[in-house]
């Protein structure tokens, strides 16, 4: 009887142990399933949060880049429109007006803007619109001629210094630094004072004082191009310095030199106007913007604002137009700058 009771107790204990093991396995499986479900839910929530955060973070950047592109496009269009209006005024106003810009009418002196005289008249009755247009024509001629001359000189000096290198580069750049230490306007006054008043002395003066920046730009570009692999390949292939400079270096610096020339045109116009305002540029009877502003000083003190305002606008508007177009050009030829502006 004792043996039978012991066997029953042992069977009951084994059944209880097996039942407990099954329960523990079931609880462990349910725990693993719960943990997996919580992990999946957390992952889904994290992905949704990341996507929402990326969308929230990316939207301002995209909007910022779109705003920059729209602003750049608007600036380009406005600059092109202003420059087109300026050129059309220079070309069309004189033949359409059928008036002599030197005609004196003392009975109509210092008249305010009207239909007969949209910009008013000066102190001797001359039409200011025609005077401003002729003055802009002269200032543009001086600016373009001086910018082209300075660009040619600066490109030649900068390309020579960058291509030859060594002591030639150091000597040329020390000369450039020495000339740059003298104020442009002061040096320009010194050069103009050696000639009789006229257009070409002003062109020479502006050109000889504005080639320095172009020389620095071209030299830096040549030094950058000299480290390119295709330059090394050309030199290894037996190409002479002259061939390397003409076939490889010069085409690489022409876009930068052309951009410098475009930016130099309004700068040269401002210097011509400053020299003429000081009485050292063009003759007083020549209609230049600097002469017009200089002649209108007394009228401005007397309360007549139009003889000073409109010549000043004829200087500022082309400057802003050229600067806007040159900025768009600079972004186009410099992809790295354009990508930085997109951020």
C-alpha positions as CSV (number, residue, x, y, z in Angstrom):
1,X,0.0,0.0,0.0
2,X,2.9,2.4,0.8
3,X,4.5,1.7,-2.5
4,X,1.2,2.4,-4.4
5,X,0.8,5.6,-2.4
6,X,4.4,6.6,-3.2
7,X,3.9,6.0,-6.9
8,X,0.7,8.0,-6.9
9,X,2.5,10.9,-5.2
10,X,5.4,10.7,-7.7
11,X,2.9,10.8,-10.6
12,X,1.1,13.7,-9.2
13,X,4.3,15.6,-8.6
14,X,5.4,14.9,-12.2
15,X,2.0,16.1,-13.6
16,X,2.3,19.2,-11.5
17,X,5.8,19.9,-12.7
18,X,4.8,19.4,-16.3
19,X,1.8,21.7,-15.9
20,X,4.0,24.4,-14.4
21,X,6.5,24.1,-17.2
22,X,3.8,24.4,-19.8
23,X,2.4,27.5,-18.0
24,X,5.9,29.1,-17.9
25,X,6.5,28.4,-21.6
26,X,3.1,29.9,-22.4
27,X,3.9,33.0,-20.3
28,X,7.3,33.3,-21.9
29,X,5.9,33.1,-25.4
30,X,3.2,35.7,-24.5
31,X,5.9,37.9,-23.1
32,X,8.0,37.7,-26.2
33,X,5.0,38.4,-28.4
34,X,4.2,41.4,-26.2
35,X,7.7,42.7,-26.4
36,X,7.8,42.3,-30.2
37,X,4.5,44.1,-30.5
38,X,5.6,46.9,-28.4
39,X,8.9,47.1,-30.4
40,X,7.0,47.2,-33.7
41,X,4.6,49.8,-32.4
42,X,7.6,51.9,-31.2
43,X,9.3,51.5,-34.5
44,X,6.2,52.5,-36.4
45,X,5.8,55.5,-34.2
46,X,9.5,56.4,-34.6
47,X,9.3,56.2,-38.3
48,X,6.2,58.3,-38.4
49,X,7.8,60.8,-36.1
50,X,10.9,60.9,-38.2
51,X,9.0,61.3,-41.4
52,X,6.9,64.1,-39.9
53,X,10.0,65.8,-38.5
54,X,11.8,65.5,-41.8
55,X,8.8,66.9,-43.5
56,X,8.6,69.8,-41.0
57,X,12.3,70.4,-41.3
58,X,12.5,70.0,-45.0
59,X,9.7,72.3,-45.8
60,X,11.3,75.5,-44.6
61,X,14.6,74.7,-46.4
62,X,12.7,74.0,-49.7
63,X,10.7,77.1,-49.2
64,X,13.9,79.0,-48.4
65,X,15.5,77.8,-51.6
66,X,12.4,78.6,-53.6
67,X,12.3,82.1,-52.2
68,X,16.0,82.6,-53.1
69,X,15.4,81.4,-56.7
70,X,12.4,83.6,-57.1
71,X,14.2,86.6,-55.7
72,X,17.2,85.9,-58.0
73,X,14.9,85.6,-61.0
74,X,13.1,88.8,-60.1
75,X,16.4,90.7,-59.6
76,X,17.6,89.4,-63.0
77,X,14.4,90.5,-64.8
78,X,14.3,93.9,-63.1
79,X,18.0,94.5,-63.9
80,X,17.5,93.5,-67.6
81,X,14.5,95.7,-67.9
82,X,16.3,98.7,-66.4
83,X,19.3,98.2,-68.6
84,X,17.1,97.8,-71.7
85,X,15.3,101.1,-70.8
86,X,18.6,102.8,-70.4
87,X,19.9,101.6,-73.8
88,X,16.6,102.5,-75.5
89,X,16.7,106.0,-74.0
90,X,20.2,106.6,-75.2
91,X,19.3,105.3,-78.7
92,X,15.8,106.7,-79.2
93,X,15.3,109.8,-77.2
94,X,17.6,112.1,-79.2
95,X,16.1,111.4,-82.7
96,X,12.5,111.3,-81.4
97,X,12.7,114.5,-79.3
98,X,13.9,116.6,-82.3
99,X,15.4,119.2,-79.9
100,X,18.9,120.6,-79.5
101,X,20.4,119.7,-76.1
102,X,22.5,122.8,-76.3
103,X,19.7,125.2,-77.2
104,X,19.4,128.0,-74.6
105,X,16.1,129.5,-73.6
106,X,16.4,131.9,-70.7
107,X,12.7,132.4,-70.6
108,X,12.2,128.8,-69.7
109,X,15.1,128.4,-67.2
110,X,14.7,126.2,-64.1
111,X,11.2,125.0,-65.0
112,X,10.0,122.0,-63.0
113,X,9.1,118.7,-64.7
114,X,6.2,119.1,-67.1
115,X,4.8,117.5,-70.3
116,X,6.9,119.8,-72.4
117,X,10.0,119.1,-70.4
118,X,9.6,115.7,-68.5
119,X,12.8,116.3,-66.5
120,X,12.5,120.1,-66.3
121,X,15.1,122.6,-67.5
122,X,18.4,123.8,-66.2
123,X,19.6,127.3,-65.2
124,X,19.8,128.4,-68.9
125,X,16.6,126.7,-70.1
126,X,18.1,123.6,-71.7
127,X,16.0,120.4,-71.6
128,X,17.3,118.2,-68.8
129,X,16.0,114.9,-70.4
130,X,18.1,115.5,-73.5
131,X,21.1,116.6,-71.4
132,X,20.9,113.5,-69.2
133,X,20.6,111.2,-72.2
134,X,23.6,112.8,-73.9
135,X,25.5,112.8,-70.6
136,X,24.7,109.1,-70.1
137,X,25.9,108.4,-73.7
138,X,29.3,110.1,-72.9
139,X,29.6,108.4,-69.5
140,X,28.8,105.0,-71.0
141,X,31.4,105.6,-73.7
142,X,34.0,106.5,-71.1
143,X,33.0,103.6,-68.9
144,X,33.1,100.9,-71.6
145,X,36.4,102.1,-73.1
146,X,38.1,102.4,-69.7
147,X,36.7,99.0,-68.6
148,X,37.9,97.2,-71.8
149,X,41.4,98.9,-71.6
150,X,41.8,98.0,-67.9
151,X,40.6,94.4,-68.5
152,X,43.2,93.9,-71.3
153,X,46.0,95.3,-69.2
154,X,45.0,93.5,-66.0
155,X,44.5,90.2,-67.8
156,X,47.9,90.4,-69.5
157,X,49.7,91.3,-66.2
158,X,47.8,88.7,-64.1
159,X,48.3,85.9,-66.6
160,X,52.0,86.7,-67.0
161,X,52.5,86.7,-63.2
162,X,50.5,83.5,-62.7
163,X,52.0,81.6,-65.6
164,X,55.6,82.4,-65.0
165,X,55.6,82.3,-61.2
166,X,58.7,82.5,-59.1
167,X,60.4,85.9,-58.8
168,X,58.4,87.3,-61.7
169,X,55.2,86.7,-59.9
170,X,56.5,88.2,-56.7
171,X,57.9,91.3,-58.4
172,X,54.7,91.9,-60.4
173,X,52.5,91.5,-57.3
174,X,54.6,93.9,-55.3
175,X,54.2,96.5,-58.0
176,X,50.4,95.9,-57.9
177,X,50.4,96.2,-54.1
178,X,52.4,99.5,-54.3
179,X,50.0,101.0,-56.8
180,X,47.0,99.8,-54.8
181,X,48.2,101.6,-51.8
182,X,47.5,104.9,-53.5
183,X,43.8,105.9,-53.6
184,X,42.3,105.5,-57.0
185,X,40.7,108.9,-57.2
186,X,43.9,110.7,-56.1
187,X,45.9,108.8,-58.7
188,X,43.3,109.5,-61.3
189,X,43.4,113.2,-60.6
190,X,47.2,113.2,-61.0
191,X,47.0,111.4,-64.4
192,X,44.2,113.7,-65.7
193,X,46.0,116.8,-64.6
194,X,48.8,116.0,-67.1
195,X,46.5,116.3,-70.1
196,X,44.1,118.8,-71.5
197,X,40.4,118.1,-70.6
198,X,38.8,115.6,-72.9
199,X,37.3,112.1,-73.2
200,X,40.5,110.1,-73.8
201,X,42.5,111.5,-70.8
202,X,39.6,110.4,-68.6
203,X,39.6,107.0,-70.2
204,X,43.4,106.6,-69.7
205,X,43.1,107.8,-66.1
206,X,40.3,105.4,-65.2
207,X,42.0,102.4,-67.1
208,X,45.4,102.9,-65.4
209,X,43.8,103.0,-62.0
210,X,41.4,100.0,-62.3
211,X,43.4,97.2,-63.9
212,X,44.7,96.1,-60.5
213,X,41.7,94.1,-59.3
214,X,41.5,92.3,-62.7
215,X,45.2,91.4,-62.5
216,X,44.6,89.8,-59.0
217,X,41.6,87.9,-60.2
218,X,43.3,86.6,-63.3
219,X,46.5,85.6,-61.4
220,X,44.5,83.7,-58.8
221,X,42.6,81.9,-61.5
222,X,45.8,81.0,-63.4
223,X,47.4,79.6,-60.2
224,X,44.3,77.5,-59.7
225,X,44.4,76.2,-63.2
226,X,48.1,75.3,-63.1
227,X,47.3,72.6,-60.5
228,X,44.7,70.9,-62.7
229,X,45.6,67.4,-64.1
230,X,45.2,68.4,-67.8
231,X,47.8,71.2,-67.4
232,X,50.2,68.6,-66.0
233,X,49.4,66.3,-68.9
234,X,50.1,69.1,-71.4
235,X,53.4,69.9,-69.8
236,X,54.4,66.2,-69.6
237,X,53.5,66.0,-73.3
238,X,56.1,68.6,-74.2
239,X,53.9,71.6,-74.6
240,X,55.7,74.9,-74.2
241,X,54.7,77.6,-71.7
242,X,53.3,79.8,-74.5
243,X,51.2,76.9,-75.8
244,X,49.9,76.0,-72.3
245,X,49.1,79.7,-71.6
246,X,47.3,80.3,-74.9
247,X,45.5,76.9,-75.3
248,X,44.6,76.1,-71.7
249,X,45.1,79.0,-69.2
250,X,43.7,81.9,-71.2
251,X,40.4,80.2,-72.1
252,X,40.0,79.3,-68.5
253,X,40.4,82.9,-67.2
254,X,38.3,84.6,-69.9
255,X,34.9,84.2,-68.1
256,X,36.3,85.8,-64.9
257,X,38.0,88.6,-66.9
258,X,34.8,89.3,-68.8
259,X,32.8,89.4,-65.5
260,X,35.4,91.8,-64.1
261,X,35.0,94.0,-67.2
262,X,31.3,94.2,-66.9
263,X,31.5,95.1,-63.2
264,X,34.1,97.8,-64.0
265,X,31.8,99.7,-66.4
266,X,29.6,101.4,-63.6
267,X,32.7,101.8,-61.5
268,X,34.4,103.7,-64.3
269,X,31.2,105.8,-64.8
270,X,31.3,106.8,-61.2
271,X,35.0,107.8,-61.5
272,X,34.4,109.8,-64.7
273,X,31.5,111.6,-62.9
274,X,33.7,112.3,-59.9
275,X,36.4,113.8,-62.1
276,X,34.0,115.9,-64.1
277,X,32.3,117.1,-60.9
278,X,35.7,118.3,-59.6
279,X,36.3,120.1,-62.9
280,X,39.1,117.8,-64.0
281,X,37.4,115.5,-66.4
282,X,35.4,116.4,-69.5
283,X,35.1,120.1,-70.7
284,X,32.3,122.0,-69.1
285,X,30.4,122.4,-72.3
286,X,30.2,118.6,-72.8
287,X,27.1,117.0,-71.4
288,X,28.4,114.4,-68.9
289,X,26.6,113.3,-65.8
290,X,29.3,114.7,-63.6
291,X,29.2,118.1,-65.3
292,X,25.4,118.2,-65.0
293,X,25.5,117.6,-61.2
294,X,28.3,120.1,-60.8
295,X,26.3,122.8,-62.7
296,X,23.2,122.0,-60.5
297,X,24.8,122.7,-57.2
298,X,23.6,126.3,-57.0
299,X,20.1,125.3,-58.1
300,X,19.9,122.7,-55.4
301,X,20.7,125.2,-52.7
302,X,18.0,127.5,-54.1
303,X,15.4,124.7,-53.8
304,X,15.3,123.4,-57.4
305,X,15.8,119.6,-56.9
306,X,15.3,118.3,-60.4
307,X,18.6,119.5,-62.0
308,X,20.4,117.3,-59.4
309,X,18.0,114.4,-59.0
310,X,17.7,113.2,-62.6
311,X,21.4,113.1,-63.5
312,X,22.0,111.3,-60.2
313,X,19.4,108.7,-61.2
314,X,21.0,108.3,-64.6
315,X,24.2,107.2,-62.7
316,X,22.5,105.0,-60.1
317,X,20.0,103.1,-62.3
318,X,22.6,101.7,-64.8
319,X,24.9,100.8,-61.9
320,X,22.2,98.8,-60.2
321,X,21.2,97.1,-63.5
322,X,24.7,96.1,-64.4
323,X,25.3,94.9,-60.8
324,X,22.2,92.7,-60.9
325,X,23.1,91.1,-64.3
326,X,26.7,90.6,-63.2
327,X,25.6,88.9,-60.0
328,X,23.4,86.5,-62.0
329,X,26.4,85.8,-64.3
330,X,28.7,85.2,-61.4
331,X,26.3,82.6,-59.9
332,X,26.1,80.9,-63.3
333,X,29.8,80.6,-63.9
334,X,30.4,79.6,-60.3
335,X,28.3,76.5,-59.5
336,X,29.7,76.2,-55.9
337,X,28.5,79.7,-55.1
338,X,25.1,78.8,-56.6
339,X,24.8,75.7,-54.6
340,X,25.7,77.6,-51.4
341,X,23.0,80.2,-52.1
342,X,20.4,77.4,-52.5
343,X,20.9,76.4,-48.9
